[in-house]
Structure formats: C-alpha cells, structure tokens
Amino acid sequence: MIPAGTARVNRYERHRFVNGYESILNCPATCDTKNYIYVLTCVCGQFEFISETKFALDVRLRGHRFIGNNLIRKFLVGENNLKHIQLTQEQSTPLHEENMLLYQHSMQCSAAIQMFLNR
C-alpha cells in the first residue's frame, strides 16, 4: 500500500509531450526521489516546462507553486499596488525567475489564472 501523499511512477511508463514526442520513463520514482529530470504541463495543455533538480519532488513543486502564485498575484493586483503589501524577503520573487517562460506563460494563460482564482 502506498502512503497518502505519495506519488509513484512505475517502471517503463510512457509520457507524450505537447509536441508529440514520446518518452519512456525508465525508473521508478517517489516524492522523495532526488536528482531527476521533470516536466510540468500547464492546465491548458498547451505549454510544458522541462527542467532538472537535485531537490525532492515536493520541495521543487512547492517552489514552483510559490513563485507562480506570487507572479499571478502581481499580475492581477498590479506591481504598484503589490508594493503596498508587506512581503517578507522569503515571499518576494527574484527577477531572474520572473522571466522564466514557465511563469511568463502562467501570467497570460486564462486556464492557469482561473485555477489560481478558484483556490
């Protein structure tokens, strides 16, 4: 039995990318797996972001979620208005990360913004 909150990828599972390329995942993985290549697919199904990390899956996804939420918040509220909200150093997003295509897409994607608003 798999504990709650655990994701496991079975050996030789296939993944089809937005561009049609198909890959076979060649080893099992859990939320505790480190040093892997991963892909994030936007809820709209039209954009993917591929990267690698040395961190566990839950740590890496928490980071992406935090940055993405901050940038959508900034987009919706406006940069000038956001300056009036007290943000800790931990809550601010580094400028180099704001320019990543993953986050640029999220700020323009109606499906991603709707998902943010529904939370």
N, C-alpha and C positions, 0 to 999 in steps of 0.2 A: 504494500500500500504506500502511496506517495503522500507525504505530509502536505497539509493545506498550505497554499502559497508557493508550492514548488512546481517549477516547470521542468519538463524533461523532454529532450529531443532524442528520439530513437535513432539507432544506427541506420544509415542509408536512407534517411528521409529526403525527399526532393523539395526544392523551392524554386518557383518560377518568378523571375524578376519582372518588373513593369515592361522592360524592353524585350521580353520574351525569352531571354537567356535562362537556361535551367541548370541548377547546380544540385549535386548530391551531397548532403551533409554526411561527413564520414566518421563522426564520432559522437557518442552520447554527451549531453551537456545538462547541467542543472543551474539553478540561480547562483550557486556558489562557484561555478566554473570561472576560471580566470584565464587571461591571455588568449583571446579569441577574436575572430572577425565576426561582425554582426551587421544586420541590415534593419533599418526602421522604415516601414512603409506608412505613408500618410493615410489618414482615414478616407481621403478622397480616392485612394488607389492609383493616383497619377504621378506620385513622386516617391522616390526612395533615396535613402541616405545610407551609404556603406562606410564603415569605419572599423577600427580595431581598438582594443583596450586591454590593459593589464588588470583592470578592476573587475570585481564580481558583477554579474548582470544587474542585480538590484541597485547597487551603488551607481553604476553607469546610467541606468534608466532614470533614477531619481535626479541625477544631474541634468539630463536632457529635459525632463519634465519641468524642473525648476527654472531653467533658462528659458524654455519655450513659453511657460506661463508668464514669466516676467516680461518677455518681449511682446506677447499678445496684449497684456495689461497696458504696457507702454503705448502700443499702437492704438488701443481703444480709448484710453484716457487722455493721451497726448503727452508728449515729452515735457512741455512746460508745466502741466498740471501734476505730472508724476514727481516733479522736483519739490512740490509742496508736501508730498507724503514722506514721512520719516522712514527711510530704508537703512537697515544696518549694512555694514560693509559686506557681510555674508549674502545679503539679498540683492546687491547690485550685480549687474551682468557685465563682464569685461567686454570692451568694444570689439576686440578681435573675434569674439564668439557671436556677436550680433550679426556679423557679416557672413556667417556660415550659411550656405544655401538651404540647409535644413530649416533654419529659423526664418530666413527670408521668405521661403515658401509658406510656412505656417502663418505668417502675418498677413498673407494675401489669399489664403485658402478659406473659402466660405465654410467648408466642412470642418476644418480644424477650429475655426473661430466659433462655430456653432457648438462643437463638442466642449470647448472651453466655457462657453456661456451656460451650457446645460449642467455643468458640475456644481 
